[in-house]
Amino acid sequence: MTLLDAVVVGSGPNGLAAAVTLARAGMGVRVLEAQPTVGGGARTRPIPELASDLVFDLCSAVHPMAWASPFFRAFDLPGRGVGLVAPDIAYAQPLDDGRAGIAFRDLALTADRLGHDGDAWRELFGPLAADWRQITALAMGDKRTVRGMLEGARSSRGQSPTAGGLASAVRPGLRFGAALLEQGGPRWDRRFLTEEAKALLTGVAAHAITPLPSFAGAGTALLLAALAHAEGGWAIPVGGSQAIINAMVSDLEAHGGVVEVGRRVESWRDLPPSRAVLFDTTPRTLLRIAGDRIRSPRRGALNRFRHGNAAAKVDFVLSGPIPWKVTDVGRAATVHVGGTRAEMVVAEDTVAHGLHADKPMVLVSDPTVADPGRARGGVRPLWAYAHVPAGSPQDVTEAVTRQIERFAPGFRDVVVGSRCIPAAQMDRHNENYPGGDISAGAATMWQMVARPTLSPDPYQVAEGVYLCSASTPPGPGVHGMGGWHAARRALLREFDVRTVPDLRP
Ligand SMILES: Cc1cc2nc3c(=O)[nH]c(=O)nc-3n(C[C@H](O)[C@H](O)[C@H](O)COP(=O)(O)OP(=O)(O)OC[C@H]3O[C@@H](n4cnc5c(N)ncnc54)[C@H](O)[C@@H]3O)c2cc1C
């Protein structure tokens, strides 16, 4: 049997980013994917029992990182014909009394609409949005080395990660750190006076599925909220998330790579012979397949990797737009449906205690806001999920409907059909989300930094064996950075390739 250069287990955005990077360096690459279709957490598929003409984003739907991540900036999705359309409202937070917090892409407009809190919002996000490149590079770095933390800035500006790069990253990094300390701790309530501003930022922090305030929540909120006011906004890919995946697969195939679907890897025997294997999987799956190749204490540390609380997904078919009380809410890429800051804190705390919240945190996205072509035959898809405890078997359709109905009376009347995937069933569709942990690892501050273990190299776990999924730095999201960092290390260590492959179309 021919010896391949590299095998990648899993075809999520990180697996494909690794495969593309390796193939671009001239390596022979094969990707093995368990599911019948390619793309992991970025698949867009029909759900025949719901609607014959529509397609649904099974996992990710909204993509600030598809234009901002250093990997995707180098890969250039727009240059490959992938439309990344950001509505002029990135996210919104409806409140009970007919008010709402609205995050426009335009920072000045957001500040104006926030009234009393306008200056405080501008003061927090003005500098972060202006320095989004450095902030993103730091957040998307390998969390271990100066070089790994600056490479993102380099690929966007064509400079090497030199002292100049370091100097330009220091001030934004310190500013981000100061904001993190403020928003991740007890002082988070001091900045804003109005519920609109407090709830608006808390809705973004809640993406981390963790008790609030917390550093993991604050890090998520500050990065995503800054990107809302930056160049590309909160983008929705035309046609769905799959457009990103299709562009990656095309590039991989054009450089000799192969993707095989329906190929679940159970054990090392299922792998074709190769010089390197990169796992776009959880540490648990990695250990099942390659555990006897990983030495202690690394193996023990990987075994202690913790999964977090969960999401239960609901896909709706609607006969028309959601009748939000505040009409601007319907123009947002994402609506955070959780009510006030205090309500969201209670909801996340309840989930952290292993219980279902009465008023759960719900995220909603209507892709037709940016991509009207997603509506067909008078109906449109609606993407939603609710935070629930890990492993919850509960069908959350009614809970999600109730939450939306609170802020959009008459929502039930536009619902034509729905399907729930409870958290407990999420891993049937993607084994990287055990118990419904869509972040592929608990979002504790420890695991945000020491992900997946505290070792100096978070990617290489044994000779020729790498982990490259969202369970490695920088963590969850469709950014391809775990795959890119891991592939760069594999190129250096297994193939002595020191130059960064050119990823441009
Ligand atoms: C409901 C939901 C909503 C989300 N919303 C967003 C969003 O709006 N924006 C955003 O940026 N992110 C979002 N995310 C997160 C994002 O989808 C993930 O963080 C991202 O896809 C992780 O990429 P990955 O390549 O590490 O893993 P995945 O995309 O999860 O891919 C892993 C792949 O590996 C395959 N695999 C696993 N084990 C094996 C095996 N043994 N053999 C063969 N194949 C295997 C899986 O089938 C899967 O295809 C969401 C996730 C979910 C579930």
The ligand as an SDF file (V2000), in Angstrom:
LIG
                    3D

 53 58  0  0  0  0  0  0  0  0999 V2000
  -25.5940   24.0710   16.8500 C   0  0  0  0  0  0  0  0  0  0  0  0
  -24.2600   24.7230   16.6210 C   0  0  0  0  0  0  0  0  0  0  0  0
  -24.1980   26.0680   16.2770 C   0  0  0  0  0  0  0  0  0  0  0  0
  -22.9640   26.6820   16.0380 C   0  0  0  0  0  0  0  0  0  0  0  0
  -22.9550   27.9890   15.6190 N   0  0  0  0  0  0  0  0  0  0  0  0
  -21.7830   28.5530   15.2260 C   0  0  0  0  0  0  0  0  0  0  0  0
  -21.7720   29.7900   14.5330 C   0  0  0  0  0  0  0  0  0  0  0  0
  -22.8320   30.3560   14.2320 O   0  0  0  0  0  0  0  0  0  0  0  0
  -20.5620   30.3100   14.1890 N   0  0  0  0  0  0  0  0  0  0  0  0
  -19.3710   29.6590   14.4350 C   0  0  0  0  0  0  0  0  0  0  0  0
  -18.3030   30.1640   14.0800 O   0  0  0  0  0  0  0  0  0  0  0  0
  -19.3720   28.4550   15.0620 N   0  0  0  0  0  0  0  0  0  0  0  0
  -20.5350   27.8810   15.4380 C   0  0  0  0  0  0  0  0  0  0  0  0
  -20.5420   26.6200   15.9950 N   0  0  0  0  0  0  0  0  0  0  0  0
  -19.2650   25.9770   16.3320 C   0  0  0  0  0  0  0  0  0  0  0  0
  -18.5450   25.4260   15.1050 C   0  0  0  0  0  0  0  0  0  0  0  0
  -19.4420   24.7210   14.2790 O   0  0  0  0  0  0  0  0  0  0  0  0
  -17.4300   24.5060   15.5620 C   0  0  0  0  0  0  0  0  0  0  0  0
  -16.6490   25.1250   16.5560 O   0  0  0  0  0  0  0  0  0  0  0  0
  -16.5210   24.1500   14.3850 C   0  0  0  0  0  0  0  0  0  0  0  0
  -17.2480   23.4850   13.3790 O   0  0  0  0  0  0  0  0  0  0  0  0
  -15.3860   23.2660   14.8690 C   0  0  0  0  0  0  0  0  0  0  0  0
  -14.6550   22.8270   13.7630 O   0  0  0  0  0  0  0  0  0  0  0  0
  -13.7950   21.4960   13.8360 P   0  0  0  0  0  0  0  0  0  0  0  0
  -13.2100   21.3000   12.4940 O   0  0  0  0  0  0  0  0  0  0  0  0
  -12.8970   21.5430   15.0070 O   0  0  0  0  0  0  0  0  0  0  0  0
  -14.8280   20.3190   14.1680 O   0  0  0  0  0  0  0  0  0  0  0  0
  -16.2130   19.9250   13.4970 P   0  0  0  0  0  0  0  0  0  0  0  0
  -16.6800   20.9950   12.5930 O   0  0  0  0  0  0  0  0  0  0  0  0
  -17.0860   19.5210   14.5970 O   0  0  0  0  0  0  0  0  0  0  0  0
  -15.8480   18.6850   12.6050 O   0  0  0  0  0  0  0  0  0  0  0  0
  -15.3590   17.4730   13.1120 C   0  0  0  0  0  0  0  0  0  0  0  0
  -15.5490   16.4270   12.0390 C   0  0  0  0  0  0  0  0  0  0  0  0
  -14.8430   15.2490   12.4010 O   0  0  0  0  0  0  0  0  0  0  0  0
  -15.6490   14.1290   12.1150 C   0  0  0  0  0  0  0  0  0  0  0  0
  -15.2210   13.0290   12.9680 N   0  0  0  0  0  0  0  0  0  0  0  0
  -15.2050   13.0020   14.3230 C   0  0  0  0  0  0  0  0  0  0  0  0
  -14.7780   11.8070   14.7660 N   0  0  0  0  0  0  0  0  0  0  0  0
  -14.4960   11.0740   13.6540 C   0  0  0  0  0  0  0  0  0  0  0  0
  -14.0040    9.7540   13.4500 C   0  0  0  0  0  0  0  0  0  0  0  0
  -13.7270    8.9180   14.4790 N   0  0  0  0  0  0  0  0  0  0  0  0
  -13.8240    9.3090   12.1700 N   0  0  0  0  0  0  0  0  0  0  0  0
  -14.0800   10.1320   11.1110 C   0  0  0  0  0  0  0  0  0  0  0  0
  -14.5750   11.3770   11.2530 N   0  0  0  0  0  0  0  0  0  0  0  0
  -14.7680   11.8490   12.5140 C   0  0  0  0  0  0  0  0  0  0  0  0
  -17.0460   14.6110   12.4310 C   0  0  0  0  0  0  0  0  0  0  0  0
  -18.0350   13.8060   11.8040 O   0  0  0  0  0  0  0  0  0  0  0  0
  -17.0020   16.0300   11.8770 C   0  0  0  0  0  0  0  0  0  0  0  0
  -17.3540   16.0690   10.5170 O   0  0  0  0  0  0  0  0  0  0  0  0
  -21.7630   25.9570   16.1960 C   0  0  0  0  0  0  0  0  0  0  0  0
  -21.8220   24.6060   16.5370 C   0  0  0  0  0  0  0  0  0  0  0  0
  -23.0490   23.9770   16.7020 C   0  0  0  0  0  0  0  0  0  0  0  0
  -23.1020   22.5070   16.9670 C   0  0  0  0  0  0  0  0  0  0  0  0
  1  2  1  0
  2  3  1  0
  2 52  2  0
  3  4  2  0
  4  5  1  0
  4 50  1  0
  5  6  2  0
  6  7  1  0
  6 13  1  0
  7  8  2  0
  7  9  1  0
  9 10  1  0
 10 11  2  0
 10 12  1  0
 12 13  2  0
 13 14  1  0
 14 15  1  0
 14 50  1  0
 15 16  1  0
 16 17  1  0
 16 18  1  0
 18 19  1  0
 18 20  1  0
 20 21  1  0
 20 22  1  0
 22 23  1  0
 23 24  1  0
 24 25  2  0
 24 26  1  0
 24 27  1  0
 27 28  1  0
 28 29  2  0
 28 30  1  0
 28 31  1  0
 31 32  1  0
 32 33  1  0
 33 34  1  0
 33 48  1  0
 34 35  1  0
 35 36  1  0
 35 46  1  0
 36 37  1  0
 36 45  1  0
 37 38  2  0
 38 39  1  0
 39 40  1  0
 39 45  2  0
 40 41  1  0
 40 42  2  0
 42 43  1  0
 43 44  2  0
 44 45  1  0
 46 47  1  0
 46 48  1  0
 48 49  1  0
 50 51  2  0
 51 52  1  0
 52 53  1  0
M  END
$$$$
